[in-house]
Amino acid sequence: MWTRLLESLTRPAETHDVLRPEVFLHRRRPEDVVIDVRTPEEFAQGHLEGAINLDLMAPDFHEKIARLDPNRTYYLYCRSGNRSGQAARLLRERGLEAYNIGGLEDLARAGATIVR
C-alpha cells in the first residue's frame, strides 16, 4: 500500500503522452477544448461536462481535426486512455497543443463533473 502511494506521489505530473486527471483539473481554462474520442453511443452514456464528441473511429475524424483552431489547447479522453492517446498524437502531429487526459472513470474519481 505505501509503495503504491509513494509511486503515485513521486511519478511525473505529466509525460509526453498522458496528463494525470488531477493535473488536468487544475490546469484547465475556460477557453480550452475537451474532446471525448469515444463513439456517440458511449458519449451519450456519460461524458465530461463541456466536452465535445469527435469519434476517433469515425471516417471523418481526420477531416474534423484538420478544422480545429491551432490557437487552442485540447484535452482528450476516452474510456481507458488508449484511443485518446492515439488521437492526441494525431493532433500533436498537426502542430496542435493536445494532451491525453486518460479514461473517464479516472477523471470522475479525480473530481471531474460527469454529465449523464
C-alpha contacts under 8 A as a table, 3 or more apart, distances in Angstrom:
res1	aa1	res2	aa2	distance
1	M	4	R	5.34
1	M	5	L	6.38
2	W	5	L	5.05
2	W	6	L	6.04
3	T	6	L	5.12
3	T	7	E	6.09
4	R	7	E	5.04
4	R	8	S	6.13
5	L	8	S	5.19
5	L	9	L	6.26
6	L	9	L	5.18
6	L	10	T	6.10
7	E	10	T	5.24
7	E	11	R	5.84
8	S	11	R	5.65
12	P	15	T	6.78
13	A	19	L	6.74
13	A	20	R	6.32
13	A	23	V	6.76
14	E	17	D	7.72
14	E	18	V	5.91
14	E	19	L	4.62
14	E	20	R	6.32
14	E	23	V	7.94
15	T	18	V	5.35
15	T	19	L	6.50
17	D	85	G	6.33
17	D	88	A	7.70
17	D	89	R	7.65
17	D	99	Y	6.81
17	D	100	N	6.02
18	V	85	G	7.25
18	V	99	Y	6.45
18	V	100	N	4.82
18	V	101	I	5.75
18	V	102	G	6.64
19	L	23	V	6.54
19	L	24	F	6.48
19	L	99	Y	6.30
19	L	100	N	5.91
19	L	101	I	4.90
19	L	102	G	7.32
20	R	23	V	5.34
20	R	24	F	6.36
20	R	101	I	5.94
20	R	102	G	7.22
21	P	24	F	5.00
21	P	25	L	6.20
21	P	101	I	5.79
21	P	102	G	7.12
21	P	106	D	6.81
21	P	107	L	5.27
21	P	110	A	6.14
22	E	25	L	5.21
22	E	26	H	6.35
22	E	107	L	7.76
22	E	110	A	5.80
23	V	26	H	5.14
23	V	27	R	5.99
24	F	27	R	5.06
24	F	28	R	5.68
24	F	101	I	6.76
25	L	28	R	5.61
25	L	111	G	8.00
25	L	112	A	7.06
28	R	32	D	6.54
29	R	32	D	5.43
31	E	72	R	7.28
31	E	73	T	7.97
32	D	72	R	6.07
32	D	73	T	5.11
32	D	74	Y	6.10
32	D	75	Y	7.58
33	V	51	A	7.21
33	V	52	I	7.87
33	V	72	R	7.07
33	V	73	T	6.19
33	V	74	Y	4.87
33	V	75	Y	6.21
34	V	50	G	7.01
34	V	51	A	4.79
34	V	52	I	6.38
34	V	74	Y	5.85
34	V	75	Y	4.74
34	V	76	L	5.89
34	V	77	Y	7.93
35	I	51	A	5.39
35	I	52	I	5.02
35	I	53	N	5.80
35	I	54	L	6.52
35	I	74	Y	7.04
35	I	75	Y	6.06
35	I	76	L	4.74
35	I	77	Y	6.51
36	D	43	F	7.14
36	D	47	H	7.27
36	D	48	L	7.90
36	D	51	A	6.25
36	D	52	I	6.01
36	D	53	N	4.84
36	D	54	L	6.19
36	D	55	D	7.33
36	D	76	L	5.88
36	D	77	Y	5.23
36	D	78	C	5.73
36	D	84	S	7.76
37	V	53	N	5.99
37	V	54	L	5.03
37	V	55	D	4.51
37	V	56	L	5.17
37	V	76	L	6.85
37	V	77	Y	6.31
37	V	78	C	5.55
37	V	83	R	6.80
37	V	84	S	6.13
37	V	87	A	7.43
38	R	42	E	5.99
38	R	43	F	6.29
38	R	53	N	7.15
38	R	54	L	7.22
38	R	55	D	5.12
38	R	56	L	6.63
38	R	78	C	5.39
38	R	79	R	7.18
38	R	83	R	7.60
39	T	42	E	5.20
39	T	43	F	6.18
39	T	53	N	7.75
39	T	54	L	7.84
39	T	55	D	5.08
39	T	56	L	7.67
39	T	57	M	7.54
40	P	43	F	4.91
40	P	44	A	6.10
40	P	53	N	6.86
40	P	55	D	6.90
41	E	44	A	5.17
41	E	45	Q	6.61
42	E	45	Q	5.26
42	E	46	G	6.97
43	F	46	G	5.51
43	F	47	H	5.52
43	F	53	N	6.81
44	A	47	H	7.20
44	A	116	R	7.17
45	Q	116	R	5.93
46	G	114	I	6.23
46	G	115	V	5.37
46	G	116	R	4.29
47	H	51	A	6.84
47	H	104	L	7.32
47	H	114	I	5.35
47	H	115	V	5.38
47	H	116	R	6.75
48	L	51	A	5.45
48	L	104	L	7.61
48	L	112	A	6.89
48	L	113	T	5.85
48	L	114	I	4.62
48	L	115	V	5.98
49	E	112	A	7.98
49	E	113	T	5.70
49	E	114	I	5.66
49	E	115	V	5.56
54	L	58	A	7.92
54	L	61	F	6.68
54	L	64	K	7.74
55	D	58	A	5.31
55	D	61	F	6.54
56	L	61	F	5.78
56	L	83	R	6.97
56	L	87	A	6.60
57	M	61	F	7.00
58	A	61	F	5.41
59	P	62	H	7.67
60	D	63	E	5.16
60	D	64	K	6.23
61	F	64	K	5.17
61	F	65	I	6.30
62	H	65	I	5.27
62	H	66	A	6.16
63	E	66	A	5.21
63	E	67	R	6.93
64	K	67	R	5.46
64	K	68	L	7.02
65	I	68	L	5.22
65	I	91	L	7.06
66	A	94	R	7.84
69	D	72	R	5.82
70	P	73	T	7.97
70	P	95	G	7.35
70	P	96	L	5.54
70	P	97	E	7.70
71	N	96	L	7.84
72	R	96	L	7.75
72	R	97	E	7.20
73	T	96	L	7.33
73	T	97	E	5.17
73	T	98	A	6.09
74	Y	96	L	7.72
74	Y	97	E	6.15
74	Y	98	A	4.60
74	Y	99	Y	6.30
75	Y	88	A	7.93
75	Y	98	A	5.79
75	Y	99	Y	4.89
75	Y	100	N	6.05
75	Y	101	I	6.27
76	L	84	S	5.34
76	L	85	G	7.75
76	L	87	A	7.43
76	L	88	A	6.48
76	L	98	A	7.27
76	L	99	Y	6.07
76	L	100	N	4.96
76	L	101	I	5.80
76	L	102	G	7.45
77	Y	80	S	7.89
77	Y	81	G	6.00
77	Y	83	R	7.60
77	Y	84	S	4.81
77	Y	85	G	7.85
77	Y	100	N	6.00
77	Y	101	I	5.40
77	Y	102	G	5.09
77	Y	103	G	5.63
77	Y	104	L	6.67
78	C	81	G	5.50
78	C	82	N	7.28
78	C	83	R	6.15
78	C	84	S	5.47
78	C	102	G	6.54
78	C	103	G	5.12
78	C	104	L	6.07
79	R	82	N	7.85
79	R	102	G	7.57
79	R	103	G	4.54
79	R	104	L	5.33
79	R	105	E	7.23
80	S	83	R	7.63
80	S	102	G	6.04
80	S	103	G	4.10
80	S	104	L	7.03
80	S	105	E	8.00
81	G	84	S	5.22
81	G	85	G	5.89
81	G	100	N	6.94
81	G	101	I	7.07
81	G	102	G	3.84
81	G	103	G	4.70
82	N	85	G	5.14
82	N	86	Q	6.50
82	N	102	G	7.51
83	R	86	Q	5.12
83	R	87	A	6.16
84	S	87	A	4.94
84	S	88	A	5.88
84	S	100	N	5.55
84	S	101	I	7.59
84	S	102	G	6.75
85	G	88	A	5.16
85	G	89	R	6.24
85	G	99	Y	7.96
85	G	100	N	5.25
85	G	102	G	7.58
86	Q	89	R	5.26
86	Q	90	L	6.44
87	A	90	L	5.04
87	A	91	L	6.31
88	A	91	L	5.10
88	A	92	R	6.13
88	A	98	A	5.35
88	A	99	Y	5.77
88	A	100	N	5.71
89	R	92	R	5.07
89	R	93	E	6.12
89	R	98	A	7.63
90	L	93	E	5.08
90	L	94	R	6.60
91	L	94	R	5.14
91	L	95	G	6.65
91	L	96	L	5.40
91	L	97	E	7.37
91	L	98	A	6.16
92	R	95	G	4.94
92	R	96	L	4.85
92	R	97	E	6.06
92	R	98	A	5.88
93	E	96	L	7.28
101	I	107	L	7.88
102	G	106	D	7.17
102	G	107	L	7.44
103	G	106	D	5.48
103	G	107	L	6.36
104	L	107	L	5.04
104	L	108	A	6.16
105	E	108	A	4.98
105	E	109	R	6.18
106	D	109	R	5.07
106	D	110	A	6.25
107	L	110	A	5.07
107	L	111	G	6.52
107	L	112	A	5.46
108	A	111	G	5.17
108	A	112	A	4.84
108	A	113	T	6.60
108	A	114	I	6.69
109	R	112	A	7.29
